[in-house]
């Protein structure tokens, strides 16, 4: 991680959950971090694309509740691949990675209609913590310059989807 010391990282969603955990680990590793979030009041001193399992498959929910979420995550997956191909075409050495976590416990489950899902399901399902996803980002950043992690999918042990 020493080669990243003093470099600048841009993190979206930096106010809470996965984004906040990533910011914390990057700062501890010596990076300067520009954090962006909808809830800017929660961001403190703080490019990997973060997708989701939903960016690779659309899962069934009863009742259907995901709406455009899988579509937006499929778009992130496609955007990442397009950007990777562009970097190869330009013979640029910038690595492009998509990290797709499975179910991750964040404060997103306490907002809007997700509160019911949280109460009804989270206690019964295995899930990741934001720090688990941040560790994946640190793993990707820690690879040698000649190694590209194109896609990293992480799931909690026992996740059915």
Backbone as numpy.savetxt, mean C-alpha at the origin, in Angstrom:
# Nx Ny Nz CAx CAy CAz Cx Cy Cz
19.62 -0.10 3.31 18.80 1.11 3.31 19.66 2.37 3.31
20.96 2.20 3.54 21.83 3.36 3.60 21.81 4.17 2.30
21.67 3.49 1.16 21.68 4.22 -0.11 20.49 5.16 -0.25
19.43 4.96 0.55 18.25 5.81 0.49 18.34 6.99 1.47
19.30 6.97 2.37 19.43 8.03 3.37 19.55 9.39 2.70
18.73 10.32 3.14 18.73 11.67 2.58 17.89 11.84 1.32
17.42 10.73 0.73 16.56 10.80 -0.44 15.16 11.21 -0.02
14.36 11.60 -0.98 13.00 12.05 -0.70 12.01 10.98 -1.17
11.06 10.66 -0.30 9.98 9.73 -0.64 8.66 10.49 -0.56
7.76 10.18 -1.47 6.43 10.78 -1.47 5.45 9.69 -1.05
4.65 9.97 -0.02 3.68 8.99 0.47 2.30 9.63 0.48
1.36 8.99 -0.19 -0.03 9.45 -0.12 -0.74 8.64 0.95
-1.81 9.20 1.47 -2.53 8.51 2.54 -1.73 8.52 3.83
-0.92 9.54 4.03 0.05 9.57 5.12 -0.55 9.91 6.48
-1.83 10.20 6.54 -2.40 10.65 7.82 -2.73 9.51 8.77
-2.91 8.30 8.25 -3.33 7.20 9.12 -3.06 5.87 8.44
-3.21 4.80 9.21 -3.16 3.45 8.66 -1.86 3.10 7.98
-1.96 2.49 6.81 -0.79 2.00 6.09 0.15 3.15 5.73
-0.38 4.23 5.21 0.45 5.37 4.82 1.25 5.92 5.99
0.62 6.07 7.14 1.31 6.59 8.32 2.41 5.62 8.77
2.14 4.32 8.71 3.15 3.32 9.10 4.34 3.36 8.15
4.08 3.54 6.86 5.16 3.63 5.87 6.00 4.87 6.15
5.33 5.99 6.40 6.05 7.23 6.69 6.99 7.03 7.87
6.48 6.45 8.94 7.27 6.25 10.15 8.53 5.42 9.87
8.38 4.33 9.13 9.54 3.47 8.83 10.53 4.17 7.91
10.04 4.93 6.93 10.94 5.63 6.03 11.75 6.70 6.76
11.09 7.45 7.62 11.78 8.49 8.38 12.84 7.86 9.29
12.48 6.76 9.96 13.45 6.07 10.82 14.65 5.56 10.04
14.47 5.34 8.74 15.56 4.85 7.89 16.35 5.98 7.26
16.03 7.21 7.62 16.83 8.34 7.14 16.34 9.02 5.89
15.16 8.68 5.42 14.62 9.35 4.24 13.88 10.62 4.65
13.85 11.56 3.74 13.00 12.73 3.91 11.68 12.37 3.25
10.58 12.61 3.93 9.30 12.16 3.43 8.34 13.32 3.26
7.73 13.40 2.07 6.64 14.34 1.82 5.36 13.54 1.91
4.57 13.82 2.94 3.34 13.07 3.15 2.13 13.87 2.70
1.24 13.21 1.96 0.02 13.84 1.48 -1.17 13.03 1.97
-2.26 13.75 2.30 -3.45 13.06 2.79 -4.66 13.97 2.65
-5.83 13.35 2.62 -7.06 14.13 2.62 -7.24 14.83 3.95
-6.82 14.17 5.01 -6.96 14.75 6.35 -5.60 15.31 6.77
-5.25 16.44 6.14 -3.93 17.03 6.31 -3.61 17.36 7.77
-4.63 17.61 8.57 -4.38 17.95 9.98 -3.77 16.78 10.75
-3.85 15.56 10.21 -3.29 14.40 10.87 -1.86 14.08 10.41
-1.38 14.78 9.37 -0.07 14.49 8.82 1.00 15.23 9.60
2.03 14.49 9.97 3.20 15.09 10.58 4.35 14.90 9.61
5.62 15.27 10.06 6.77 15.15 9.15 6.81 13.79 8.51
6.26 13.81 7.84 6.24 12.54 7.22 6.47 12.64 5.66
8.59 5.96 -5.22 7.16 5.78 -5.45 6.93 4.32 -5.80
6.14 4.14 -4.18 5.66 2.80 -4.51 4.14 2.93 -4.67
3.57 2.18 -5.59 2.12 2.20 -5.71 1.54 1.13 -4.79
0.59 1.54 -3.99 -0.05 0.59 -3.09 -1.40 0.24 -3.68
-1.53 -0.99 -4.07 -2.77 -1.49 -4.63 -3.50 -2.26 -3.54
-4.03 -3.39 -3.88 -4.78 -4.20 -2.94 -5.06 -5.52 -3.64
-5.39 -6.53 -2.87 -5.79 -7.80 -3.46 -6.92 -7.57 -4.47
-7.77 -6.60 -4.20 -8.89 -6.28 -5.10 -8.41 -5.81 -6.47
-7.14 -5.45 -6.58 -6.58 -5.06 -7.87 -6.23 -6.24 -8.75
-6.46 -7.45 -8.25 -6.13 -8.66 -8.99 -7.32 -9.58 -9.18
-8.33 -9.40 -8.35 -9.54 -10.22 -8.47 -10.69 -9.48 -7.79
-11.87 -9.68 -8.30 -13.06 -9.10 -7.68 -13.70 -10.19 -6.85
-13.85 -9.92 -5.58 -14.40 -10.93 -4.68 -15.88 -10.69 -4.46
-16.57 -11.74 -4.11 -18.01 -11.67 -3.85 -18.27 -11.20 -2.43
-19.17 -10.26 -2.29 -19.62 -9.81 -0.98 -21.13 -9.95 -0.93
-21.64 -10.32 0.19 -23.08 -10.48 0.34 -23.55 -9.64 1.52
-24.22 -8.52 1.29 -24.60 -7.99 -0.02 -23.42 -7.33 -0.71
-23.49 -7.14 -2.05 -22.41 -6.47 -2.77 -22.18 -5.09 -2.16
-20.92 -4.80 -1.84 -20.64 -3.54 -1.16 -19.39 -2.84 -1.68
-18.59 -3.51 -2.49 -17.31 -2.95 -2.89 -17.44 -1.85 -3.93
-18.48 -1.88 -4.74 -18.72 -0.87 -5.77 -17.51 -0.65 -6.65
-16.95 0.55 -6.66 -15.85 0.86 -7.56 -14.48 0.57 -6.97
-14.43 0.08 -5.74 -13.13 -0.18 -5.11 -12.25 -1.13 -5.92
-12.75 -2.31 -6.33 -11.90 -3.19 -7.15 -11.47 -2.54 -8.46
-12.36 -1.77 -9.08 -12.01 -1.11 -10.34 -10.86 -0.12 -10.13
-10.92 0.63 -9.04 -9.84 1.60 -8.78 -8.52 0.88 -8.51
-8.56 -0.26 -7.84 -7.34 -1.00 -7.55 -6.80 -1.70 -8.80
-7.69 -2.16 -9.69 -7.24 -2.69 -10.98 -6.53 -1.58 -11.76
-7.04 -0.36 -11.67 -6.41 0.77 -12.35 -5.01 1.02 -11.80
-4.82 0.91 -10.49 -3.49 1.08 -9.90 -2.54 0.02 -10.43
-3.01 -1.22 -10.54 -2.19 -2.31 -11.06 -1.79 -2.02 -12.51
-2.73 -1.58 -13.32 -2.44 -1.26 -14.72 -1.52 -0.05 -14.83
-1.73 0.96 -14.02 -0.88 2.14 -14.02 0.56 1.77 -13.67
0.72 0.92 -12.68 2.05 0.48 -12.28 2.76 -0.23 -13.42
2.06 -1.14 -14.09 2.67 -1.87 -15.21 2.99 -0.92 -16.36
2.11 0.02 -16.66 2.38 1.00 -17.72 3.62 1.83 -17.41
3.73 2.26 -16.17 4.88 3.05 -15.75 6.16 2.21 -15.81
6.10 0.95 -15.39 7.27 0.07 -15.46 7.73 -0.09 -16.90
6.79 -0.32 -17.82 7.15 -0.47 -19.23 7.77 0.81 -19.79
7.24 1.95 -19.37 7.80 3.23 -19.82 9.24 3.39 -19.34
9.51 3.00 -18.10 10.87 3.11 -17.57 11.82 2.20 -18.33
11.37 0.99 -18.69 12.19 0.07 -19.48 12.46 0.67 -20.86
11.44 1.20 -21.50 11.58 1.79 -22.84 12.58 2.94 -22.81
12.53 3.74 -21.77 13.44 4.90 -21.66 14.82 4.50 -21.16
15.00 3.20 -20.89 16.25 2.68 -20.33 16.60 3.41 -19.03
15.56 3.72 -18.29 15.69 4.39 -17.00 15.83 3.31 -15.93
16.64 3.53 -14.96 16.88 2.53 -13.92 15.93 2.68 -12.73
14.87 3.45 -12.88 13.88 3.61 -11.81 13.06 2.33 -11.70
13.00 1.79 -10.49 12.22 0.58 -10.25 10.79 0.96 -9.90
9.85 0.18 -10.40 8.43 0.44 -10.16 7.84 -0.82 -9.54
7.20 -0.66 -8.40 6.65 -1.80 -7.67 5.21 -1.55 -7.27
4.39 -2.57 -7.37 3.04 -2.52 -6.82 2.99 -3.45 -5.62
2.52 -2.94 -4.51 2.37 -3.75 -3.31 0.88 -3.92 -3.06
0.45 -5.16 -2.98 -0.97 -5.47 -2.85 -1.22 -6.25 -1.56
-1.63 -5.54 -0.52 -1.93 -6.25 0.73 -3.34 -6.81 0.74
-3.50 -7.89 1.49 -4.83 -8.41 1.76 -5.50 -7.53 2.80
-6.48 -8.07 3.48 -7.24 -7.31 4.46 -6.29 -6.73 5.51
-6.36 -5.43 5.67 -5.49 -4.72 6.61 -6.36 -3.90 7.53
-6.12 -4.03 8.82 -6.90 -3.30 9.81 -6.42 -1.85 9.88
-7.26 -0.94 9.40 -6.96 0.50 9.47 -8.20 1.22 9.96
-8.06 2.51 10.17 -9.22 3.28 10.63 -10.28 3.45 9.55
-9.99 2.98 8.33 -10.99 3.01 7.26 -12.23 2.23 7.67
-12.07 1.24 8.55 -13.19 0.43 8.98 -14.06 1.12 10.04
-13.69 2.33 10.41 -14.49 3.08 11.39 -15.19 4.25 10.73
-15.18 4.29 9.41 -15.77 5.40 8.66 -16.97 4.90 7.87
-18.07 5.61 7.95 -19.25 5.32 7.15 -19.82 3.94 7.39
-20.24 3.28 6.31 -20.86 1.97 6.39 -19.89 0.86 6.77
-18.61 1.15 6.76 -17.62 0.14 7.09 -17.66 -0.25 8.56
-18.23 0.60 9.40 -18.30 0.31 10.83 -19.05 -1.00 11.08
-20.14 -1.23 10.34 -20.89 -2.48 10.50 -20.05 -3.68 10.09
-19.35 -3.55 8.96 -18.46 -4.63 8.50 -17.43 -4.93 9.58
-16.85 -3.89 10.16 -15.84 -4.07 11.20 -16.39 -4.87 12.37
-17.52 -4.46 12.88 -18.10 -5.12 14.04 -18.52 -6.55 13.73
-19.06 -6.77 12.53 -19.58 -8.09 12.18 -18.51 -9.08 11.74
-17.41 -8.59 11.18 -16.48 -9.50 10.51 -15.03 -9.48 10.98
-14.51 -8.35 11.37 -13.07 -8.26 11.63 -12.61 -9.21 12.74
-13.42 -9.42 13.73 -13.01 -10.32 14.81 -12.92 -11.77 14.34
-13.59 -12.10 13.23 -13.62 -13.48 12.72 -12.59 -13.72 11.62
-11.95 -12.66 11.13 -11.09 -12.78 9.95 -9.64 -12.45 10.29
-8.70 -13.15 9.65 -7.31 -12.76 9.83 -7.04 -11.47 9.06
-6.18 -10.64 9.61 -5.87 -9.38 8.93 -4.44 -8.96 9.21
-3.93 -8.11 8.33 -2.62 -7.52 8.49 -2.75 -6.24 9.30
-1.64 -5.78 9.81 -1.57 -4.47 10.44 -0.85 -3.52 9.49
-1.09 -2.21 9.59 -0.38 -1.27 8.72 1.14 -1.45 8.75
1.68 -1.79 9.91 3.12 -1.99 10.03 3.61 -3.16 9.18
2.76 -4.17 8.98 3.12 -5.30 8.12 3.33 -4.83 6.68
2.46 -3.95 6.22 2.56 -3.42 4.86 3.78 -2.50 4.76
4.01 -1.70 5.80 5.19 -0.83 5.82 6.47 -1.67 5.76
6.49 -2.82 6.43 7.65 -3.71 6.36 7.87 -4.20 4.93
6.79 -4.45 4.20 6.91 -4.87 2.80 7.55 -3.77 1.96
7.16 -2.52 2.21 7.76 -1.39 1.50 9.26 -1.33 1.80
9.61 -1.51 3.06 11.02 -1.47 3.44 11.79 -2.61 2.78
11.17 -3.78 2.66 11.81 -4.91 1.97 12.11 -4.54 0.51
11.12 -3.97 -0.17 11.29 -3.60 -1.57 12.41 -2.57 -1.71
12.42 -1.58 -0.84 13.46 -0.54 -0.90 14.85 -1.12 -0.59
14.89 -2.19 0.18 16.16 -2.77 0.58 16.79 -3.71 -0.44
16.13 -3.94 -1.56 16.71 -4.83 -2.57 17.86 -4.12 -3.29
18.81 -4.89 -3.81 19.93 -4.30 -4.54 19.44 -3.55 -5.79
20.24 -2.61 -6.28 19.83 -1.81 -7.45 19.44 -2.62 -8.68
20.00 -3.82 -8.85 19.70 -4.62 -10.04 18.46 -5.52 -9.87
17.82 -5.46 -8.71 16.66 -6.31 -8.43 15.40 -5.47 -8.41
14.42 -5.89 -9.19 13.13 -5.22 -9.18 12.07 -6.17 -8.65
11.39 -5.75 -7.60 10.21 -6.48 -7.14 9.06 -5.85 -7.90
8.55 -6.57 -8.88 7.50 -6.02 -9.73 6.16 -5.95 -9.00
5.80 -7.03 -8.37 4.53 -7.12 -7.65 4.78 -7.88 -6.37
4.33 -7.33 -5.26 4.44 -8.01 -3.99 3.06 -8.09 -3.38
2.55 -9.31 -3.27 1.25 -9.54 -2.67 1.47 -10.13 -1.29
0.88 -9.51 -0.28 1.01 -10.04 1.08 -0.40 -10.22 1.66
-0.56 -11.34 2.34 -1.85 -11.65 2.94 -1.62 -12.15 4.35
-2.60 -11.96 5.22 -2.49 -12.60 6.53 -2.66 -14.11 6.37
-1.97 -14.87 7.19 -2.09 -16.33 7.16 -3.56 -16.68 7.43
-4.12 -17.51 6.58 -5.49 -17.96 6.74 -6.52 -17.14 6.00
-6.10 -16.08 5.29 -7.08 -15.29 4.52 -7.60 -16.15 3.39
-8.91 -16.22 3.25 -9.52 -17.10 2.25 -9.53 -16.53 0.85
-9.57 -15.24 0.70 -9.69 -14.64 -0.64 -8.35 -14.58 -1.33
